[in-house]
Amino acid sequence: MKFQATSAVPTNRIENAAAPADTVPLATTDRDYAFYRDALAEIPLPAAYVDLDLLDANFATFLRQNQGKQIRVASKSIRCAAMLRYLLAKHACIQGLMCFSGREALYLAQQGFDDLLIAYPLVDQTLIGALADQVDRGTRIVLMVDSAAHIDCIDQALQGRSTRLPLCLDLDMSTPLPGLHFGVLRSPLNAVDKALALWARIKQSDRVSLTGLMGYEAQIAGVQDKIPGRLLQNQLVRILKKWSGPQVVKRRARVVEALTQAGATLSLVNGGGTGSVRQTTSEACVTEVTVGSGFYGSHLFDYYHHFDLFPAAGFALQVVRIPKPGVYTCAGGGYIASGSPGPEKLPLPYLPHDAALSPLEAAGEVQTPVHYRGSLALGDPVFFRHSKAGELCERFTHLHWIRNGRIIQKVTTYRGDQQCYF
Ligand SMILES: Cc1ncc(COP(=O)(O)O)c(C=O)c1O
């Protein structure tokens, strides 16, 4: 039986954590139950970890896919300032952060981060004013807009000040079909004339300027197409992706060209996500691609036919009761991913191999039964992988960084820093 011990691992001390960005570590295939059990042996459970060697390997995968273009890190999927710092320091191609909240951007700016693209529109005038204050202090912060109303709102928030805020247009990249909106329901800005109208509106104001265009092709970057046992669905998704891809390319290129001809200077043209790095960066007009979840390699990204990632992040729960032979109930575990509900949004037992959730209970609020034919004892860990990305650091106050099978750092997550956005 193993009971909790007190951790002696230093918190938030991140020097010496780095490995060369383009080096694929040797020991990426020896991850078994004993590897993580031994690495986390002294840590009170539940605990979250990042296997830095595997994260580096995922990083190297994106460096092979990005065709020399910049990579912007999606903070919503990382939610740990120390990890953002680690990623930003890894390679010259890493370019700034894609933030998910205005308050988060303020927090990150105060922590010394720069080049912050807030990817979702803000309508809170006080917050816009606070961001303008931060821009006045020298931080590059870009706000997202998709309509004249957004620009009016920012304009109004800046009345009486000399600050000029840089804006980015959010171009809708969905490709609707009869009965199916293939893509996300976000921006109404989906055509050249609408983009030009917004550019004309921006030019009317000396409080804003146009600096970029973002288009997130969620239907390509965020949809799995190699799910085991779903042959037909996979085929259909691949066909839809193939059909949607050229439309994405055409729409983005046309809008960039039209804006440029109309006199706009776009310093950034952002696209994509973890699942579309190669495709998005092959577009001539794209200057940068966004990656977040892919660094952790959460399990939703196991099922893409054109790339493989390593399971770099996870969490360990402790077996606290054995209701019957072959069932081990762990404390904690119900850390569900966002999006349309489905079994794929659940965390999954990872190690020991062949451990599985109980279909009737799945991952519970405080207890998670795991079916496993082998033998575990009270106090033993069971290792899980989360589904998407952001949910891990909303549940754990710390990440334990493992290098070469040993914990080398314990860093705080956003939650550990008492930063809670949404
Ligand atoms: C605007 C935007 N860009 C990129 C991404 C991709 O992020 P990730 O690489 O974490 O999947 C997302 C995810 O939702 C997004 O909303």
The ligand as an SDF file (V2000), in Angstrom:
LIG
                    3D

 16 16  0  0  0  0  0  0  0  0999 V2000
   -9.2220   30.8360  -32.8050 C   0  0  0  0  0  0  0  0  0  0  0  0
   -8.6150   29.5020  -32.5800 C   0  0  0  0  0  0  0  0  0  0  0  0
   -7.4470   29.2110  -33.1760 N   0  0  0  0  0  0  0  0  0  0  0  0
   -6.8480   28.0250  -32.9840 C   0  0  0  0  0  0  0  0  0  0  0  0
   -7.4150   27.0500  -32.1910 C   0  0  0  0  0  0  0  0  0  0  0  0
   -6.7080   25.7110  -32.0590 C   0  0  0  0  0  0  0  0  0  0  0  0
   -6.2500   25.4380  -30.7910 O   0  0  0  0  0  0  0  0  0  0  0  0
   -5.5960   24.0160  -30.4710 P   0  0  0  0  0  0  0  0  0  0  0  0
   -4.3400   23.9230  -31.2130 O   0  0  0  0  0  0  0  0  0  0  0  0
   -5.4140   24.0470  -28.9970 O   0  0  0  0  0  0  0  0  0  0  0  0
   -6.5680   22.9650  -30.8990 O   0  0  0  0  0  0  0  0  0  0  0  0
   -8.6420   27.2920  -31.5720 C   0  0  0  0  0  0  0  0  0  0  0  0
   -9.2950   26.2660  -30.7640 C   0  0  0  0  0  0  0  0  0  0  0  0
  -10.4410   26.3010  -30.4260 O   0  0  0  0  0  0  0  0  0  0  0  0
   -9.2590   28.5660  -31.7600 C   0  0  0  0  0  0  0  0  0  0  0  0
  -10.4300   28.8960  -31.1750 O   0  0  0  0  0  0  0  0  0  0  0  0
  1  2  1  0
  2  3  1  0
  2 15  2  0
  3  4  2  0
  4  5  1  0
  5  6  1  0
  5 12  2  0
  6  7  1  0
  7  8  1  0
  8  9  2  0
  8 10  1  0
  8 11  1  0
 12 13  1  0
 12 15  1  0
 13 14  2  0
 15 16  1  0
M  END
$$$$
